[in-house]
């Protein structure tokens, strides 16, 4: 374990957040010999602390600090203070994630060139290409032990998958499998293989699922170069007269304000908290917030076009047994405007526990249709839609004018309206999802509205030109050389794929860049 670094040690890299981006970056830097401090707002829970119960797990892990919402999206109506189900704990949302690890497609890095000028959308090509990302995707897949890569076999299919596979093939889909999952299908990296416990969105009780909490951070700590401080909520990033970042102010576990000096600061607090921190760090030199000369900090919020389709069958399915999301149909992930929308979507198996199912099936619903679905819980099969939603300037994170957190800091407001493309894609996915289940004799199918999303993207986006976004191709802010963004907020587009693999690949690449830049004295 690293001896604690001194608060006045201005040679350290400070990372805000310990999830897929921050936890990976911190470990990679430590392995390269760079002294690094990760400040994590949440507590540290180890595998033995996880509870295999959705409600209790939510109480233990979720980011429950106040947030507000606005806009016409359904989540604002159903869950006005819970726009996202993300984790506040060491490991971030890699503790609560499904494990799906898919590479983006080539066209998804070039959405402006591919989709053209889409009214109401703020489309931009990434400043990097799939070809540039491929070596880092390969490193991430190897690090995470992604199934169906590097000779690692796929996970077995549970009943939920078998129902999906039979229906999908009946209606002509070809790309159906248990997917590429960062969940061990055989023992690897000192962790055992998946025990098919089920309900595995929560902390994985067997440790088979990759998480920065136990698969990365301990390796960084073992070098003596990484210190993780849990229960440390960063409230402000500070800078000197030249505009260079000098450190952060954070509330420690006792609520006392501390100042950690830094040579470099990397923000990895998820796409809601990261822009909130930059905006709350406004100063005379940066009156609109840090790294915000473009006015794009907080804008272009994406959360994926989601929704679910469940189906009731005459025989038991027990969809909750086995790996929750080891099941995917990729045929609709292509870009094919003849369907009435640009971009594409994936179908992935999903199962919620009974209490969550009751809360999310159709929030506020009651009556025979609702109760019969709950009565038939063990006869249900379910799929989740993951589709590329369009970035828009007005879909944004901003500071609430009056609501403040317990430290007196303005809370984040999440404003979101579906783009017409998102709606068309979701309706298409609902139709296709129902067709999958109808093809194998479903008694009844029902689409459900989007839940609070774990895929929060785009609010500090990458851009070739400083006027179009917040960071460059390395996640380095255009305005401040020694300030980086290391999470999904740097995404220029959302793509149809789950984002974690790309976040990890970018973090590996960013660690290389920071290490080289420090060596050359450039930052």
N, C-alpha and C positions, 0 to 999 in steps of 0.2 A: 504493500500500500504506500502511496505517496505520502510523505510528510506534508502537512498542510502548508500551502504556499502563503507567504506573508501578504497581507492586504496592500502593503506598499510596494510589492514586487511588480514593477511596471514592465517586466520582460515576459510575462505570461500571456498566452492567448486565452481570452475569456469567451466561453460559449454559453449562450442563454438557451437552455432546453437540452434534453438528453434523449430525444426520440430517434427516429430513423436518420435524420440529418445530423443533429447535434451529437448524439451518442456515437455514430459512426465517425464523424469528423474528429471528435475528441480522442477516440481510440487510435485512429490512423495517425494523428499528429503525435500522440504519445509514443507510438511505435517508431516514429521517425526521430524521436529524441526532443520533441518540442514540449516545453512545459505548458500544461494546459489545465484550466479550471473550468469545470462545468457547473453552472448554477441552475438548479432545478427547483421550480416553484413547489413541486409536490414532494411527498415522502418517499422513502425507499422501502418497497415491499419485495421480499424474495419469493421464490417459487412456493415455499411452504406456507407463505402468508395468504396466497390467493384463495378465494372462496369460489367453489363451483356452484354458484347460485347467482342468477342474473341481477336480482334486486340488490343483494348484499354486495356483489361485485361492483355494481354501479355506485353504491354508497362509498365503497372503499377507494375506487380508482378515478371516478369521473371528475372532470373540471366543472365544479358546481358554482364557481364565482359568478356573480351576476353578469348577464349580458342582455342586451335588448335587440329587438328585431323590427324591421319595417319592410314595406313592399307587399306585393300581391301574392307572394309564394305561399303555398299551403302550410309550410312549417311555421310561418308567422302566426297563423290562426291556431294551429294545434299545439305548438311548443314555443310560445313567444320568448321565453328566456332560456331555451335550450336549442339554439340553432345547430349545434354540433355536439356529437357524443365523442369527445376526445378525452384523453387520459391526463390527469395531473399526478404524476408519479415518475420516479426514475425509470427510464425506458420509454416514456411517453406513450404514444399510441401504438408502438410495437409490442406493448403488453396486451392491448386490446385491438387485435386486427385479425383478419381472416387468414393471411398468409399468401394470398394470390400474388404472384410475382411475374408479371408479363412485361416484355419490352414494348415500347411504343413502336408504331409503324412509321415508315419513312415519311409518308405524307403528313403525319401528325406534327412533325417539326416544321412544316411549311404550310400552315393553314391559310395564310394570306394569299400565297401563290396558288394554292390548290383550290380553295373555296371561292376566291375572288372577293369582290366587295359585297359583303352581306349587310343590308340595311339594319341598323340597330345593334350591330356587333362591332367590337373594337379588335379586329383580327390583326395579328402580327406574326411574322415568321420568327422562329427561334434563331438566335445567333449561332446555334450549333446544329449539326446534322446527325442523322442516325449513324452514318459512317464514323463520325468523330466519337460518338457515344459507345459504339460496339465494344471496344476493348474494356471500357469501364463497366458496361453491362456484364461482360464475361467475368470480370473480377467480382462484381456484386453477386452474381449467381453462384460463384464458387464459395465466396464468403458465407452466403446465406444457405447454401446447400439446397438450391432450388431443384425440385424434382423435374425429371425429363431433360436435365442439362447435365453435362459432365458424366454421363453414364448412370446417373442416379434414377432408379425406377420411379414410376408414378405411384401415387397412393392408391389403395384399394377404393372401389366405389361402394358407397352405402346404398340403401334402398332409395333414398331421395335421388341419388345420381342415376340409378337404374331406371327409375320412372322417367326422368328427364331424357336419358339417352334413348330409350325406346321411342318416346314421343318425337324427339328431335329427328331421329333417323327416319321415322315414318313420314314426316313432312318434308324430307329431302335435305336436311342439314348433314354436313359431312365432318365438320371440325368439332367433334364432341369427345371430351376426355375428362379425366380427373384433374387436368390442368397442371400448371407449373406453380408449385407451392413451396414456400420456404418453411416446410414442415418435414422433418426427417422421415423418410419412408424406410430407412435402415439406420442403424446407429452411426453417428458421425460427429466429429468435433467435440467428443467427450459427452455427448448427449444421446439419449436413447431414441428409439423410433416411436412414431405416433401410436398411442394405445387405443385410438378410436373411442375416447371417452365421451365425446360429444360436448355440446355447449362450449365450443372452444374459442369463441370471440373473447371471452374473459382471459385472465392470465392462464397460460397453459400449465396445468398441474404436473405434467410429466417433463416439461422443458424441451419437448420435441420441436416446438415451433420457435423459429429464430426471433430473438428479441435483443435489442442493444443491452437490456438489463443484465442478462446472464451470458450472452454469446459474444459480446463485444467489450463492454465497459470493464469487466474484470481483467481482460487481457491488457487494456490500457493502464489500469491501476497497478498491475504487476510490474510494469516498467519503472514505477516510481515517478513518472512524468505526468500522471493524470490524477487530479483530485476532483471528486464529485461532491458537491455540497447540496444535499436535499433541503427542502423546506426553506429555500432562499428565493424570494420573489423579486426579480429585477424590476425596478420602477422607472429607471432613467439611465440613458447612456450619456456620458459627459465627453466634452472635447475641449481642446485648447484654443488659443486665439487664432491659430492658423487653420482651424477647422478639422484638425486631426483628432480622432477619438483617443481618449486617455484612460477610460475605465467606465465602471458602472456603479450605480447606487442600488442597493438591494435591501429588502427587509429580511432579516434572518428569522430563525424559528421562533424567537421570542418577540418578533415584531420590531426589533431594533434596527435602525438604518445603519448600513455598513457601506464602505466604499472600497471596491477592489480595483486597483490600478491594472492597466492592460496595455500591451503593445498592439494587440489586434482584438477586435470584438466581432464575434459571429452570432447572428441572431437566428435561432431555430425553435421558435415558440409556437409553431403552427400558423396557418394563414390568417387567423384572427388576432392572436396575441402579438405576432411579429410586427404587423403594421401599427397596432395599437402602441407598442413600445416606441417605435420610431416617431409616431405623431406626438406621443407624450414627452418626447425628448426635445421638443422645440426649444429654441433659444434665440437670442438676438441675431446671431449669425445665421441660424436656420429657422426663421419664424414659422415656416409651414411644416416643421418636423424634419428629422434627419433624412438625408438621401432623397429629398422630395422636390428637387428643382423642377422635375417634370410634372409635378402634381399627380403622379400616378401611384404614390404610396396609398395602399388601401383599396385601390380601384381594380376592376377586372376580376372580382371574386368569382370563383367557379367552385362547384360542389358536386359535379357530375349530375347528369340527367338520370335520376333513379326512380324507383318504384318497384313493386313486387307483384308477382302473380302467384296465388296459391290455388290449389285444386283439391277437391274432396273426392275420395275414392271409396268404393264399396269394400275394399280390403285394407287392413292396416299397412301403413308405410313406415311409421316410426322414423320420421325424417330427422329427428334430433339425435339419432345414434350415428356415431362415426364423425369423420372430419367435416365440419360444417360446410365449407366452401370448396371442397374437392369435387368440382363438377362444373364444366364450362362448355358453352356453345359459342364458337368464335365466328361463325359464318356471317353474322350481321355487322362485324366490326369494320368491314371494308367501307371505303368512301364510294357511294353510288347514289348520285342525286336523283336517279329515276324513282327512288322510294319516296321522294317528296321532302328530303332534308339532306344537309351535308353532314359528313362525319358518320360514325357508326357506333354500335353498342355491343356489349357482351351480355350473355345470360350466365349467371353463376348460381349454383345451388345455395339456398339459404334456409335456416331454421331458427326460429326464436323460441325461447322457453315460454311456457304458458302465460305467465304474468305479462311479459313483454308483448306476446302475441295479442293478448287482450287489449293492451294499451295502443298497439300500433296497427292492428288489422284495419280499422277504419275509425280513427279517433273520434269519440263522441257518439259512435253508432250504438244502437241497441235493437232489440226486436229479434224475431225468429231467424232472420238471415244471419245475423251476427252470432246468436247463441248456438245455432246448429253447427256453425263452423268451429266454435270453441268446444262444443260437445264432441265433435269428430276430430279433435286435435291429433290423435294418433293415426288418423286416416288421411292426414293432409300431406301434400308435397308442396315445395315452394322454390321459386327462383327469384333472384334479384336482378334488376336491370342496372348495368353500369354503362352510361353513354357519355359521349363528348358534349358538354354544354358549351355554349358560346360565351366568350368573355365580353363584357359590356362595361363601359365606364361608370354607369350608374349602379351597377352591382358592386357594392363597396363596403368596406369597413371604415367607419368614422368614429370619432369620439362623441359620446353622448353629452349633450350640453349641460345636463344637471346631475345625472346618476354617477355616483362615485363608488369605488370599492373601499374596503376597510382601511386602506392606507391613504384615502382621500384622492385617489387618482381616477380620472374619468374612465368609465367602462366603455367597452366596444359596442357599437351598434352595427348590426348586420342588415344591410338593405339588399333585397334581391327580388327581381322579377324574372320569370321564365321568358326566354326569347322564343319567338314563334317556332324557330328550328327545334328548340328543346321540346316544345309541346308536340310537334309533329313526330319527333323521334319517339317520345314516350308512348304516344297513341299507337304507333306502329309496333312497338315492343309489346304493349299490352295485347294487341291482336295476335301477334306471333306466339307469345307466351301461352295464351289461351288455346291456340291451335295445337301447340305441342301436347298439352294435357288432354284436349278433346280427342286427339288422335289415339290415345291409349285409354279411352273410356271414362274420363272424369265425370262424376255425377254433377259437379258444379265447379266453375272457375270464377275467381274474383280477383281483380287487380286492386292493389292498395296504394295509397298515396305515398310520396317520398317521406322517409324518416329523417330525423336529425342526422346529418351526414358526418362521416369520419373523413371523407375526402374533401379537404378544404385547400384550395389552390389559387395561385395567381395574383395575390395582392401586392407583391413586390417583384413584378415580372422582369424577366431577362429581355434585353433589347440590344440591338447593334448600336442604335443611336441613343444618346442620353435623354433626348426629348421624348422618347417613346416608352420608357420604362424606368426601372429602378436600379437593376444590376446588369453587369456584363456577363459574358459567357462563362465566367468562373464564379458567378454569384457575388462578385465584388461590386460594391455600390459605385455607380458612376461618379457620385459627388465626393465620396470620402474613401481614400485608398485603403485605409486600414479598418474598414467596416464591411462585413460580409453578411449575406443572407444564405442560410444553409438548409432550408426546409422547402416544402411544397409551394410556399408563397412565391418562389422564384420562377415557377412554371409560366411559360408564355401561352400555353394552351393546355387543356385538360386531358386530351386524348380519350380513347375508349377504355384504356387499361387502368387497373388499380395502380396508384402512384408510387407505392413504397420502393419498388425495385429501382425506379428512376431517381428517387430521392437519395437512395444509398449510393447509386452509381455516381451521381453528381457530387456527393460528399467525398467519395474516394478521390475523384478528380480535383475537387477543391483543396483537399488536404495536400495533394501533390503541388498544386499551384502556390498555396500559402507557404509550404516548406521551402520551395525554390525561391519565392519572393523574399522570405526572411533571410535566406542565405545570401542573396544578392543585395540585401539592404534596401529593397524597393518599398517595403512597408514597415 
